[in-house]
Amino acid sequence: MHDVAALAGVSHITVSRVLNDYPSIRPETRERVLAAIAELGYRRNLAARALVTSRTSAIGVLSPEVAQHGPASSVLAVESAAREHGYHPLVTAAAVEHDATVAALEFLVDQAVEALVVIAPHETVLAAIRDLDIRVPLVTLQAPDRPGGIGVDQAAGARLATEHLVGIGHRRIQHLAGPEGYLEASARRAGFLAAMADAGLEPGGELAGDWSAASGFAAASALDPATTAVVAANDQMAIGLMAALADAGRPAPEHVSVVGFDDVPEAPFVRPALTTVHQDFALIGRRAVEALLAQLAPASDDAAPTSASAVIPPRLVVRASTARPRGG
């Protein structure tokens, strides 16, 4: 900073004020300082600045080491919301395992982040959080029913999908489930079963998947011939299932109606266009950052508690992959 000041012919305090966008700096002075910064290739030492201010303006974001639409969209949403509020997201990924999650969280805390967002798709991630003494504000995504959790009501989304199928006449419905241990898979299964019970219907045998389109394709071989509709736990599995059904001469929705979950960008463009449950990931990101900012704000005697969960309602998007059952 002193080198910049010397080249620009100003004090180092003026350089600091330019860097921090003080409004009182004259335009010609600001331009001279910025030109000196560009010429010297100056970069602020954020570590040194943090020592002086005790602030890093960094929010740690832990994402699972998986290539799925939900976690990836959540990371992007949190990054965007954090930047809007002047914070810098520091993102790292870890395998969905206890020790890997603990190591990743310890890494983020060691970077002096001011708060943490943890995308928690699996019970092992929640267990790792409980095992650490984390002393910065923290929210979890994908576990809205847990304290400090934020996310879409997964069970309600599966209910919407199932009730839609029941409402257009389907009575023989199977669920293509996500893998065991995943919070969203469990909640979507519960929502499906609850909706079937409310309708007085016996669910067909559960089909096993692992979130991938390939597992949806493979699940078609285990589909009951009497089944007229399937609620898939995510869009990728739904798309794989529809591809296998088409290959077998039982295309959706003429033979089997299919509903997905997530509303991935490709959902309107597959054929038939996929009926699915929409999750508002941008809203999830904003809510997560707002919750952290509320915890970072100076406490007051009448401040409301900020550890409550934030459950966001899902929305059913009806497209061409569902129709009344044949002859129904």
C-alpha positions in Angstrom: 0.0 0.0 0.0 2.9 2.4 0.7 4.3 1.6 -2.7 1.0 2.5 -4.3 0.8 5.7 -2.3 4.3 6.7 -3.3 3.6 6.1 -7.0 0.3 8.0 -6.9 1.7 10.8 -4.8 -0.8 10.4 -2.0 -0.8 9.1 1.6 -1.3 5.4 2.3 -4.5 6.4 4.2 -5.9 7.8 0.9 -5.1 4.5 -0.8 -7.0 2.7 1.9 -10.0 5.0 1.4 -10.0 4.4 -2.3 -9.9 0.6 -1.7 -12.8 0.9 0.7 -14.9 3.1 -1.6 -15.0 6.2 0.6 -17.3 8.7 -1.2 -15.2 11.7 -0.2 -12.3 10.9 -2.5 -12.0 13.3 -5.5 -12.4 11.5 -8.8 -9.0 12.5 -10.1 -7.3 11.2 -6.9 -9.2 8.0 -7.2 -8.1 7.5 -10.8 -4.5 8.2 -10.0 -4.6 5.6 -7.2 -6.3 3.0 -9.3 -3.7 3.6 -12.1 -0.9 3.0 -9.6 -2.6 -0.2 -8.3 -2.9 -1.5 -11.9 0.7 -0.6 -12.7 2.1 -2.3 -9.6 -0.2 -5.3 -9.7 -1.2 -4.6 -6.1 -3.4 -7.0 -4.2 -4.6 -6.5 -0.7 -3.3 -8.9 1.9 -6.6 -10.3 3.3 -4.9 -12.3 6.0 -3.2 -9.2 7.3 -6.4 -7.2 7.0 -8.2 -9.9 9.0 -5.7 -9.7 11.8 -6.4 -5.9 12.1 -10.2 -6.0 11.7 -11.0 -9.5 13.1 -13.1 -9.9 10.0 -12.6 -12.1 6.9 -16.0 -11.6 5.3 -15.8 -15.2 4.3 -18.6 -17.8 4.5 -17.5 -21.4 4.4 -19.6 -23.7 2.2 -19.3 -27.5 2.5 -20.7 -29.5 -0.4 -21.0 -33.2 -0.8 -18.6 -34.7 -3.4 -21.3 -35.7 -5.7 -22.4 -34.5 -9.2 -26.1 -34.0 -8.4 -28.4 -31.2 -9.4 -29.6 -30.4 -5.8 -26.2 -29.9 -4.1 -24.7 -28.1 -7.1 -27.7 -25.7 -7.3 -27.5 -25.1 -3.6 -23.8 -24.1 -3.8 -24.5 -21.7 -6.6 -27.4 -20.2 -4.8 -25.5 -19.6 -1.6 -22.5 -18.2 -3.5 -24.8 -15.7 -5.3 -26.6 -14.6 -2.1 -23.3 -14.3 -0.1 -21.8 -12.0 -2.7 -24.9 -9.8 -2.7 -24.3 -9.2 0.9 -20.5 -8.5 0.6 -19.3 -11.9 1.7 -16.9 -14.2 -0.1 -17.9 -17.9 -0.2 -15.1 -20.4 0.4 -16.3 -23.7 -1.0 -14.9 -27.1 -0.4 -16.3 -30.6 -1.1 -16.0 -33.8 0.8 -17.2 -37.4 0.4 -20.4 -38.2 2.3 -18.5 -39.9 5.1 -18.0 -39.0 8.7 -14.2 -38.5 8.8 -14.1 -36.7 5.4 -16.8 -34.3 6.6 -15.0 -33.6 9.9 -11.7 -32.9 8.0 -13.5 -30.5 5.6 -15.3 -28.6 8.3 -12.0 -28.3 10.3 -10.3 -26.9 7.2 -13.0 -24.3 6.7 -13.0 -23.2 10.3 -9.2 -23.0 10.2 -9.6 -20.4 7.3 -11.3 -18.1 9.9 -14.6 -18.2 8.1 -17.3 -16.1 9.9 -20.1 -18.6 9.3 -20.8 -22.0 7.7 -23.3 -23.4 5.3 -23.3 -27.2 5.2 -25.2 -29.1 2.5 -26.2 -32.1 4.5 -27.6 -34.8 2.3 -26.8 -37.8 4.5 -27.1 -38.7 8.2 -23.3 -39.0 8.5 -22.9 -35.3 7.7 -25.2 -34.3 10.5 -23.4 -36.7 12.9 -20.0 -35.1 11.9 -21.5 -31.6 12.7 -22.6 -32.8 16.1 -19.2 -34.2 16.9 -17.4 -30.9 16.4 -17.3 -27.8 18.6 -18.2 -25.3 15.9 -18.3 -21.8 17.3 -19.4 -19.8 14.3 -23.0 -19.4 13.0 -24.0 -22.5 11.0 -27.0 -23.6 8.9 -27.6 -26.9 7.1 -29.3 -27.3 3.8 -31.4 -30.4 2.8 -32.4 -31.0 6.4 -35.1 -28.5 7.1 -36.7 -30.6 9.8 -33.6 -30.3 12.0 -32.6 -27.3 14.2 -30.9 -24.7 12.0 -31.9 -26.5 8.9 -33.2 -24.8 5.7 -34.7 -26.5 2.6 -37.7 -27.6 0.7 -40.3 -29.8 2.4 -39.3 -33.1 0.6 -42.2 -35.2 2.0 -44.7 -32.6 0.9 -43.2 -32.6 -2.6 -43.6 -36.4 -2.8 -47.1 -36.0 -1.6 -47.9 -33.6 -4.4 -46.5 -36.0 -7.0 -48.5 -38.9 -5.6 -51.7 -37.0 -5.2 -51.4 -35.8 -8.7 -51.3 -39.4 -10.0 -54.1 -40.5 -7.8 -56.2 -37.5 -8.8 -56.0 -38.5 -12.5 -57.0 -42.0 -11.8 -53.9 -44.1 -11.0 -54.3 -46.8 -8.4 -51.2 -49.0 -9.1 -48.3 -46.8 -8.3 -44.7 -47.6 -7.4 -41.9 -45.5 -5.9 -38.4 -45.4 -7.4 -36.5 -44.5 -4.3 -33.1 -42.8 -3.7 -30.3 -44.6 -1.8 -30.6 -45.5 1.9 -29.2 -43.0 4.4 -29.9 -40.0 2.3 -32.2 -37.5 4.1 -34.1 -36.5 0.9 -34.6 -40.1 -0.2 -36.1 -40.9 3.2 -38.4 -37.9 3.3 -39.6 -38.4 -0.3 -40.3 -42.1 0.5 -42.3 -41.1 3.6 -44.3 -38.5 1.6 -45.2 -41.1 -1.1 -46.3 -43.7 1.4 -48.4 -41.2 3.4 -50.2 -40.0 0.3 -50.9 -43.6 -0.7 -52.2 -44.4 2.7 -54.4 -41.3 2.7 -55.9 -42.4 -0.6 -56.5 -45.9 0.8 -54.1 -47.5 -1.7 -51.5 -50.2 -1.3 -48.2 -49.1 -2.8 -46.4 -51.3 -5.3 -43.0 -52.8 -4.5 -40.3 -50.2 -4.1 -37.8 -49.8 -6.9 -34.2 -49.1 -5.8 -32.1 -46.3 -7.3 -28.9 -44.4 -6.6 -29.9 -41.0 -8.0 -28.4 -41.7 -11.4 -30.2 -42.0 -14.7 -28.6 -45.4 -15.2 -30.2 -46.7 -12.0 -33.6 -45.5 -13.2 -33.0 -47.3 -16.5 -32.1 -50.5 -14.7 -35.1 -50.2 -12.4 -37.5 -50.6 -15.3 -36.7 -54.3 -15.4 -38.2 -54.7 -11.9 -41.4 -52.7 -12.7 -44.6 -54.6 -12.0 -46.5 -55.2 -15.3 -49.7 -54.0 -13.6 -48.1 -50.6 -12.5 -49.6 -47.6 -14.3 -47.5 -44.9 -12.6 -44.2 -44.2 -10.9 -43.1 -41.5 -8.5 -39.3 -41.2 -8.9 -37.2 -39.6 -6.2 -35.3 -37.4 -8.6 -35.5 -36.3 -12.2 -32.4 -38.2 -13.4 -33.8 -41.5 -12.3 -37.2 -40.6 -13.9 -35.5 -39.8 -17.2 -33.6 -43.1 -17.2 -36.8 -45.0 -16.4 -38.7 -43.3 -19.2 -35.9 -44.2 -21.6 -36.0 -47.9 -20.6 -39.8 -47.9 -20.9 -39.7 -46.5 -24.4 -37.1 -49.1 -25.4 -39.4 -51.8 -24.0 -42.4 -50.5 -26.0 -44.2 -49.1 -22.9 -43.6 -45.4 -23.3 -44.7 -42.7 -20.9 -47.4 -41.6 -20.4 -49.4 -44.0 -22.7 -48.4 -47.1 -20.7 -46.8 -45.7 -17.5 -47.0 -42.2 -16.1 -43.8 -40.9 -14.5 -43.2 -38.0 -12.1 -39.7 -36.8 -11.1 -38.4 -34.5 -8.4 -36.1 -31.4 -8.6 -37.2 -29.8 -11.9 -33.7 -30.0 -13.5 -33.1 -27.6 -16.4 -33.5 -30.5 -18.9 -36.9 -31.6 -17.5 -39.0 -29.6 -20.0 -36.9 -30.8 -23.0 -36.9 -34.6 -22.6 -39.7 -36.4 -24.5 -42.2 -36.6 -23.1 -41.5 -33.4 -21.0 -41.2 -34.5 -17.4 -43.8 -33.8 -14.8 -41.8 -33.0 -11.6 -41.6 -31.3 -8.3 -39.9 -27.9 -8.4 -37.4 -26.8 -5.7 -36.6 -23.1 -5.5 -32.8 -23.3 -4.9 -32.3 -19.6 -5.3 -34.7 -19.0 -2.4 -32.9 -21.7 -0.3 -29.6 -19.9 -0.8 -31.1 -16.5 0.1 -32.7 -17.9 3.2 -29.5 -19.6 4.3 -27.4 -16.4 4.0 -30.2 -14.3 5.7 -30.2 -16.8 8.6 -26.4 -16.5 8.9 -26.5 -12.7 8.7 -29.1 -12.6 11.5 -26.7 -14.6 13.7 -23.7 -12.4 12.8 -25.6 -9.2 13.7 -24.9 -7.8 17.1 -27.2 -9.4 19.7 -29.9 -7.4 21.4 -32.1 -8.3 24.4 -35.2 -8.5 22.3 -33.6 -10.4 19.4 -35.6 -13.3 18.1 -33.9 -16.7 18.1 -32.4 -17.6 14.8 -31.9 -21.4 15.2 -35.4 -22.3 14.0 -35.7 -24.4 10.8 -36.9 -22.8 7.5 -39.1 -25.1 5.5 -39.8 -23.9 2.0 -42.9 -25.4 0.2 -42.4 -27.3 -3.1 -44.4 -26.8 -6.3 -45.7 -29.4 -8.7 -45.0 -28.7 -12.4 -47.3 -30.8 -14.6 -46.0 -31.6 -18.1 -46.5 -34.4 -20.6 -45.1 -37.5 -18.8 -48.3 -38.0 -16.8 -51.8 -38.8 -18.1 -54.9 -40.8 -17.1 -54.3 -44.6 -17.1 -55.3 -46.5 -20.2 -58.9 -47.4 -20.1 -59.3 -45.4 -16.8 
